[in-house]
Amino acid sequence: MKWVKNLNNFTELLNLLKDEIKNVQSGNKVCIIHHDDADGCTSATLMSILLFRLTNQFPELFPIRGPNNLSKNLLMKLKTFNPDFVFTLDVTIDPKRLGVFNGFILDHHVQSIQSKNNMKYINPRDFEKKDEYVPPTSYMIYKLLKVFFPEERVSWIAAIGITEDHRVDLCKDVFEDVKREFGSFFHLKEINQKSIENSVFGELWDMVRSGRMIKRMNGALVVVNALIECKNDPGKFINGLSTNSYVVRRFYENIERENRKILDDVKINGKFIQDKKILVYEAKHSNINSITSFASDKLRQKYPDWIICVIGRDKGFNVKLSIRIEQSMRNIDLVEIVNKIKKEMPTIKGGGHKSAIGVTLAKNDLNRFLELFRGFV
């Protein structure tokens, strides 16, 4: 086993990705494993466009839910397909699980993982220790695509993933590309996280994540196909004017109805802890998937100076929490807080980014977790 070391900056990371992609030849079979959220779906879209330009065929796509969520069934599908390359985007997987394949795992979450010679684990956190300077996967793949094919006008797709990962301020150059390429569609003068979420990109973000919320993995695939169909025309995507984007538009309308219910219900049932400005809300039963993270994002936007903690539906003996802050309003590192809690409660699982984390714990431990969280804020 070897570390992917000697990465001192983003340019070196990009060169490493470029060298890996250069190995892909026309006729090669390629699979992409990607997170089913907006950053993962937009990354998979951009990588699919790049690979199509190189091989004249689209890769096989396998969206998954989260870290190390690589099922035996998916591994069997991969082995049956027998790809020449497997690329994993925006999700943490131990390279040993994919050791029989060639390719790389491009991640940006807080991890410390070794590579295998044939399956590299690549993460900008190897050289960038400040969370707010770690780019989303969609940004990295966008830059990789532009190295090979600078004429591709797909900045708006990358911008959706960047918006989801709260990295607008870090990746302003992509939004400047959008203004230049699609001036009639997007023309904000001020570019920051709040203004972008309140722009057309807030709607685009919700449209992209609506796929997994309504139809899980199949919905994520519909979203990627819709983005590919509309790659040169964001207006076509947002208005549902292609086969798959029409379906995505219907997904979006469903989650918008759910959003209105959440904002109404939190006024009645939300617990507002005034001294620490923490809002605790127990999400109601819903047929929509990923409602916990969706609700936490929507409440963060509604109450930007509060820490949002949404308690999700029961999962057997466990419960999931989704915690969010508006980074421009609260200078708090959620990962640091959760790591402190783990020292007191080592059975809890979770992680994420400075301003957005997910936690899974036993239902019996919920009150203790909330007490500790309040104490560490």
Sequence and secondary structure as in RCSB ss.txt:
>XXXX:A:sequence
MKWVKNLNNFTELLNLLKDEIKNVQSGNKVCIIHHDDADGCTSATLMSILLFRLTNQFPELFPIRGPNNLSKNLL
MKLKTFNPDFVFTLDVTIDPKRLGVFNGFILDHHVQSIQSKNNMKYINPRDFEKKDEYVPPTSYMIYKLLKVFFP
EERVSWIAAIGITEDHRVDLCKDVFEDVKREFGSFFHLKEINQKSIENSVFGELWDMVRSGRMIKRMNGALVVVN
ALIECKNDPGKFINGLSTNSYVVRRFYENIERENRKILDDVKINGKFIQDKKILVYEAKHSNINSITSFASDKLR
QKYPDWIICVIGRDKGFNVKLSIRIEQSMRNIDLVEIVNKIKKEMPTIKGGGHKSAIGVTLAKNDLNRFLELFRG
FV
>XXXX:A:secstr
 B      SHHHHHHHHHHHHTT  TT  EEEEEESSHHHHHHHHHHHHHHHHHHSS  EEEEE STT   HHHH
HHHHHH  SEEEEESS   GGGGTTS EEEE  SS    B SSEEEE GGGT  SGGG   HHHHHHHHHHHH T
T   HHHHHHHHHHTT TTTTHHHHHHHHHH TTT   SS SHHHHHTSHHHHHHHHHHHHHHHHHHHHHHHHHH
HHHHTTT HHHHHTT SHHHHHHHHHHHHHHHHHHHHHHHHHHH EEETTTTEEEEE    SSTTHHHHHHHHHH
HHSTTSEEEEEEEEETTEEEEEEE  TTT    HHHHHHHHHHH TT EEEEETTEEEEEEEGGGHHHHHHHHHH
H 
